[in-house]
Amino acid sequence: MRRKEVLRALGIFQRATADQLWRMLRPADRHDRCTRDTLNALKKTGLVREETRLESGHKLWVLTEKGHKEAKTLLPKSVRISALRKLRLDAKGRPVKDDGYDEHAAAVTSTAAVLTGAGYGTPLSWQTEMAHRLPYGYTQYADLTMRAPDAGVPAMLMEVDRVNEPVDDLVAKLRRYHDWFELLAPKADASREKAAQGAAVHDFRLWSRIYPPTGREGYVPLAFVFTGKTEAQRESRMRRLEKAARTYFAGEPYPGRGAGITAVDYHQAVPVAVTELERITADPAGAAGNVWRRLGRDEWQTLGDALDNPDGDRLYEVQWEQARRRKAEREAAEREARRPVCTTCGAKFTDERWEYLLGRGRSWGNRTDELCEPCLHEHWEQVQEEKTARRQAEEVAAREAAEAEAKKNRGLFRRRG
């Protein structure tokens, strides 16, 4: 079993030390002795060889051509085997060393080892040198690609930096990743992609055909792992990267949403986390500890917290609801201030009374339109009473007039008789 584990791991990572393989494959063992024994046994059968000895004193092991062929048969088809590291000899037949490349390769494998040991996937969760081809003729290779959905990270790209290249080169890498994430998928409808908003845009992009959904806003996250030089130099490097690359990771304010919305739209941004191998190895919790910093933030967090977006969609939904409620309250207050007041009793019109007048068309010359419903009822009762009184008075007057006329007529008749 150990033999197969070691061959598979070297097939994925190309180069590794016994210490790295122990931490990645058998972290429960007390030391790397069994792993060293396995490597020596594989060496005797011609499956592995010593590439070089690192500055740390550890031997760096690689597969031979025979071992590379066997490792390929042991890896699942979904896992790409790394390129064979062929033995190069100088004119005198001595192995040619490539110290800079070897040290970088060792740092890459160490990064995978410490993350695997912290529960981020298994050795089979990793791929090295994943190609991201761009239309302008450049291919951006990721040092590491991790898939650890059980740890809350469905996919993450990683770049290992030994503090030996210009910061501008790191910014250029991030820019190229951002460009690649914006590529349309084959046969995708460009007009529909342009009209889409938020996470819906990703359905039209090439990256969503290759990587699983991130479970968060934004593109597949990218981590820069720094190692080497001094702590101050690494810190300076992280700050310079943060300042120069803000365009690609900072996100955008939600457009046209009014005051009170501070949430950030991360859907078209690359979440970028930074860490240091030295910080990880010094923390008791290793890579599972608060050893990650999201660019744009000051605090060191766990990887899950660093990749999370508490100021993104969730905050936007809360703030949008608060803004909607404030707007409704403001509009209600403004409407209430316009509510008519009865000119008789001073009471405000009810909604029904106001809506009736608005629907009918209010006439301010008509006194009845200036009355609330109770006063309007009293008004019409008074009008009715007045009508009744007038009618009764008219009836009495008419009756009295008729009686007077009749009396007058009787008087005339008696005189003539």
C-alpha positions in Angstrom: 0.0 0.0 0.0 2.8 2.4 0.9 4.5 1.6 -2.4 1.4 2.6 -4.4 0.8 5.7 -2.3 4.3 7.0 -2.9 4.2 6.2 -6.6 0.9 8.0 -7.0 2.1 11.0 -5.1 5.3 11.4 -7.1 3.1 11.0 -10.2 1.1 14.0 -9.2 3.8 16.2 -7.7 6.8 15.1 -9.8 9.2 15.8 -6.9 9.0 15.3 -3.2 11.1 14.6 -0.1 10.4 11.8 2.3 9.3 14.3 4.9 6.7 15.8 2.5 5.4 12.4 1.5 5.1 11.4 5.2 3.2 14.5 6.1 0.9 14.1 3.1 0.4 10.3 3.1 0.9 9.1 6.6 0.6 12.0 9.1 -0.4 9.6 11.8 3.1 8.0 11.7 5.5 9.4 14.3 8.2 10.1 11.8 9.1 9.6 8.1 11.2 6.5 8.6 8.7 4.1 6.9 8.4 6.5 4.0 12.2 6.7 3.6 12.3 2.9 3.7 9.7 2.7 0.9 11.6 5.2 -1.2 14.8 3.2 -0.9 13.0 0.0 -1.8 11.5 1.7 -4.9 15.0 3.0 -5.8 16.3 -0.6 -5.7 13.7 -1.7 -8.2 14.4 1.3 -10.5 11.2 3.1 -10.0 12.5 6.3 -8.3 15.8 8.1 -8.1 17.3 10.9 -6.1 17.1 14.2 -8.0 19.1 16.4 -5.7 19.6 17.3 -2.1 17.9 20.5 -1.0 19.3 23.4 1.1 17.4 21.8 4.1 19.4 18.6 3.6 16.4 16.6 2.5 16.7 14.3 -0.6 14.4 15.2 -3.4 13.0 12.1 -5.1 11.5 11.8 -8.6 10.2 9.0 -10.7 12.3 7.2 -13.3 10.8 6.5 -16.7 9.8 3.0 -15.4 8.3 4.4 -12.3 6.4 7.1 -14.3 4.8 4.4 -16.4 3.7 2.4 -13.4 2.4 5.5 -11.6 0.2 6.4 -14.5 -1.5 3.0 -14.2 -2.2 3.6 -10.5 -3.8 7.1 -10.9 -7.5 7.6 -11.7 -8.1 8.8 -15.2 -9.5 12.1 -13.7 -6.0 12.9 -12.2 -3.4 14.1 -14.6 0.1 12.7 -14.1 2.9 15.3 -14.1 5.6 15.4 -16.7 8.5 13.0 -16.4 11.5 14.6 -14.9 14.3 13.2 -17.1 17.8 12.7 -15.8 20.1 15.3 -17.5 23.9 14.7 -17.5 26.7 17.1 -18.3 29.6 16.4 -20.6 31.3 14.4 -17.9 28.3 12.3 -17.2 27.3 14.0 -14.0 23.7 14.9 -13.1 22.8 18.5 -14.0 21.3 20.3 -11.0 18.6 22.9 -11.3 18.6 24.3 -7.8 16.1 27.1 -8.2 13.6 25.0 -9.9 14.1 22.1 -7.4 13.6 24.4 -4.5 10.4 25.9 -6.0 9.1 22.4 -6.8 9.8 21.3 -3.2 7.9 24.4 -1.9 5.0 23.5 -4.1 4.9 19.9 -2.7 5.3 21.2 0.9 2.3 23.5 0.4 0.2 20.5 -0.8 1.5 18.4 2.1 0.6 20.9 4.8 -2.9 21.5 3.4 -3.6 17.8 3.0 -2.4 17.2 6.5 -4.9 19.9 7.7 -7.8 18.1 6.1 -7.9 19.8 2.7 -8.6 16.8 0.5 -6.3 13.9 -0.2 -3.2 13.6 -2.4 -5.5 12.8 -5.2 -7.3 16.1 -4.7 -4.3 18.0 -6.3 -3.0 18.7 -9.7 0.1 20.6 -10.7 0.8 22.9 -13.6 -2.9 23.1 -14.7 -3.0 25.0 -18.0 -5.2 28.1 -18.5 -4.8 29.1 -22.2 -5.5 32.7 -23.2 -6.6 33.9 -26.6 -3.6 36.3 -26.9 -1.2 33.3 -27.0 -0.2 33.0 -23.4 -0.9 30.0 -21.1 -1.0 30.6 -17.4 0.0 27.5 -15.4 -1.1 27.1 -11.8 1.5 25.7 -9.5 -1.3 23.8 -7.7 -5.0 23.2 -8.2 -6.8 21.9 -5.1 -10.3 20.4 -4.9 -11.5 19.9 -1.3 -15.3 20.2 -1.3 -15.6 18.4 2.1 -13.5 21.2 3.6 -15.7 23.9 2.0 -13.3 24.6 -0.9 -14.6 23.0 -4.1 -11.6 24.4 -6.0 -8.7 26.7 -5.4 -5.7 27.7 -7.5 -2.4 28.3 -5.8 0.8 30.1 -6.7 3.9 29.4 -4.6 6.4 32.3 -4.4 9.9 32.1 -2.9 10.2 35.9 -2.9 12.5 35.8 -5.8 10.5 37.4 -8.7 9.2 41.0 -9.1 5.8 41.8 -7.6 4.7 43.0 -11.0 5.0 39.3 -12.2 2.6 38.2 -9.5 0.2 41.0 -10.5 0.5 39.9 -14.1 -0.4 36.3 -13.1 -3.5 37.5 -11.3 -4.5 39.6 -14.3 -4.1 36.6 -16.6 -6.3 34.5 -14.3 -8.9 37.2 -14.3 -8.8 37.4 -18.1 -9.2 33.6 -18.3 -12.2 33.6 -16.0 -13.9 36.1 -18.3 -13.6 33.9 -21.4 -16.8 32.7 -22.9 -17.5 29.0 -23.1 -17.6 27.5 -26.6 -21.0 28.2 -28.2 -22.1 30.4 -25.4 -24.5 33.2 -26.3 -22.5 36.4 -26.0 -25.6 38.6 -25.9 -27.2 36.6 -23.1 -23.9 36.7 -21.2 -23.8 40.4 -21.5 -27.3 40.8 -20.3 -26.9 38.4 -17.4 -26.1 39.8 -13.9 -24.4 38.5 -10.8 -23.8 34.7 -10.6 -25.8 34.1 -13.7 -22.9 35.4 -15.8 -20.8 32.4 -14.8 -23.1 30.0 -16.6 -21.8 31.4 -19.9 -18.1 31.3 -19.0 -15.5 28.7 -19.8 -14.2 28.3 -16.2 -17.6 26.9 -15.1 -17.2 24.0 -17.6 -13.8 23.1 -16.0 -14.2 23.9 -12.3 -17.1 23.2 -9.9 -19.2 26.0 -8.5 -17.3 27.8 -5.7 -20.2 28.0 -3.3 -19.4 31.7 -2.9 -19.5 34.8 -5.0 -16.7 35.4 -7.5 -14.4 33.3 -9.6 -12.4 30.3 -8.4 -10.2 31.6 -5.5 -6.5 32.1 -5.9 -4.0 31.7 -3.0 -0.4 33.0 -3.0 1.8 31.0 -0.7 5.1 32.9 0.2 8.2 31.2 1.6 11.8 32.1 2.1 13.7 35.3 2.8 12.7 37.2 6.0 9.3 37.7 7.6 9.5 41.5 6.9 10.3 40.8 3.2 7.3 38.5 2.9 5.0 41.0 4.6 6.2 43.8 2.3 5.6 41.6 -0.7 2.0 40.8 0.4 1.3 44.5 0.9 2.7 45.5 -2.4 0.7 42.8 -4.2 -2.4 43.9 -2.4 -1.9 47.5 -3.5 -1.1 46.8 -7.1 -3.7 44.1 -7.8 -6.8 45.7 -6.2 -8.6 45.9 -9.5 -8.8 42.2 -9.8 -9.9 41.2 -6.3 -11.7 44.1 -4.7 -15.1 43.8 -6.3 -17.4 46.6 -7.2 -20.1 48.6 -5.3 -23.6 47.5 -6.2 -24.7 50.1 -8.8 -27.7 52.5 -8.4 -29.0 51.1 -5.1 -29.2 54.3 -3.1 -27.8 55.4 0.2 -27.0 52.9 2.9 -25.7 50.1 0.6 -22.1 49.3 1.5 -22.1 45.7 0.3 -19.6 44.7 -2.4 -20.4 42.8 -5.6 -17.8 40.1 -5.8 -19.3 38.1 -8.7 -16.7 39.3 -11.2 -13.7 39.3 -8.8 -11.0 36.8 -8.0 -10.9 36.1 -4.3 -7.2 36.2 -3.3 -5.8 34.8 -0.1 -2.2 35.0 1.0 -0.2 32.9 3.5 3.3 31.8 4.3 4.7 28.3 4.7 6.6 29.5 7.8 3.4 30.8 9.3 1.5 27.6 8.6 4.2 25.4 10.1 4.5 27.6 13.2 0.8 27.4 13.9 -0.4 24.5 16.1 -3.4 24.0 13.8 -1.3 24.2 10.7 -3.1 25.2 7.5 -6.4 24.9 9.4 -5.5 27.7 11.7 -5.8 31.5 11.3 -3.0 31.6 8.9 -4.8 33.1 5.8 -5.4 36.7 4.9 -7.8 37.8 2.3 -6.4 40.7 0.3 -8.4 43.7 1.2 -8.7 42.7 4.9 -6.3 43.1 7.8 -7.1 40.1 10.0 -5.7 36.6 9.7 -8.4 34.0 9.4 -9.1 30.4 8.6 -9.2 29.6 4.9 -13.0 29.2 5.0 -13.5 32.6 6.7 -11.0 34.3 4.4 -12.8 33.0 1.3 -16.2 33.9 2.7 -18.0 37.1 1.8 -19.9 38.5 4.8 -19.9 41.9 3.1 -21.2 40.5 -0.2 -24.6 39.2 -1.2 -25.7 38.4 2.3 -25.0 41.9 3.5 -26.6 43.3 0.3 -29.8 41.4 1.0 -30.0 42.8 4.5 -29.1 46.3 3.5 -31.5 46.2 0.5 -34.3 45.1 2.8 -33.4 47.9 5.2 -33.3 50.4 2.4 -36.6 49.2 1.0 -38.2 49.5 4.5 -36.7 53.0 5.0 -38.0 54.1 1.6 -41.4 52.7 2.3 -41.5 54.5 5.7 -40.3 57.8 4.1 -42.9 57.5 1.3 -45.6 56.7 3.9 -44.5 59.8 5.9 -44.6 62.0 2.8 -48.0 60.6 1.9 -49.2 61.2 5.4 -48.1 64.8 5.3 -50.2 65.2 2.1 -53.3 63.6 3.7 -56.2 66.1 3.7 -57.7 67.5 6.9 -61.3 68.0 7.5 -62.1 71.8 7.5 -64.8 71.3 10.1 -63.4 69.0 12.8 -59.6 69.0 11.8 -59.5 65.1 11.6 -57.4 63.5 8.8 -59.2 61.8 6.0 -59.3 58.0 6.0 -57.6 56.1 3.2 -61.0 55.2 1.7 -62.2 58.8 1.8 -58.9 60.1 0.3 -58.8 57.4 -2.4 -62.4 58.1 -3.4 -61.7 61.8 -3.9 -58.5 61.1 -5.8 -60.2 58.6 -8.0 -63.1 60.9 -8.7 -61.1 64.0 -9.0 -61.2 66.4 -6.0 -62.8 69.8 -6.4 -61.6 72.2 -3.8 -64.4 74.6 -4.6 -66.9 72.0 -3.4 -67.2 72.3 0.3 -68.3 68.7 0.7 -64.9 67.5 -0.6 -63.2 69.3 2.3 -65.1 67.2 4.9 -64.2 63.9 6.5 -66.8 61.1 6.3 -68.4 61.7 9.8 -68.7 65.4 9.0 -69.9 64.7 5.6 -72.6 62.5 7.0 -73.5 65.3 9.5 -73.5 67.7 6.6 -75.9 65.6 4.5 -78.1 65.0 7.5 -78.2 68.7 8.2 -79.0 69.4 4.5 -81.7 66.8 4.6 -83.1 68.2 7.8 -83.1 71.7 6.3 -84.8 70.3 3.2 -87.4 68.6 5.4 -87.9 71.8 7.4 -88.3 73.9 4.3 -90.7 71.4 2.8 -92.8 71.3 6.0 -92.7 75.1 6.2 -93.8 75.3 2.6 -96.5 72.8 3.3 -97.7 74.8 6.3 -97.6 78.1 4.4 -99.4 76.6 1.5 -102.0 75.1 3.9 -102.4 78.4 5.7 -102.7 80.3 2.4 -105.3 77.8 1.2 -107.2 78.2 4.5 -107.0 81.9 4.3 -108.3 81.9 0.7 -111.1 79.6 1.7 -112.1 81.8 4.6 -112.0 84.9 2.4 -114.2 83.2 -0.1 -116.7 82.3 2.6 -116.9 85.8 3.8 -117.7 87.1 0.3 -120.5 84.6 -0.1 -122.2 85.6 3.1 -122.2 89.3 2.1 -123.8 88.6 -1.2 -126.5 86.6 0.4 
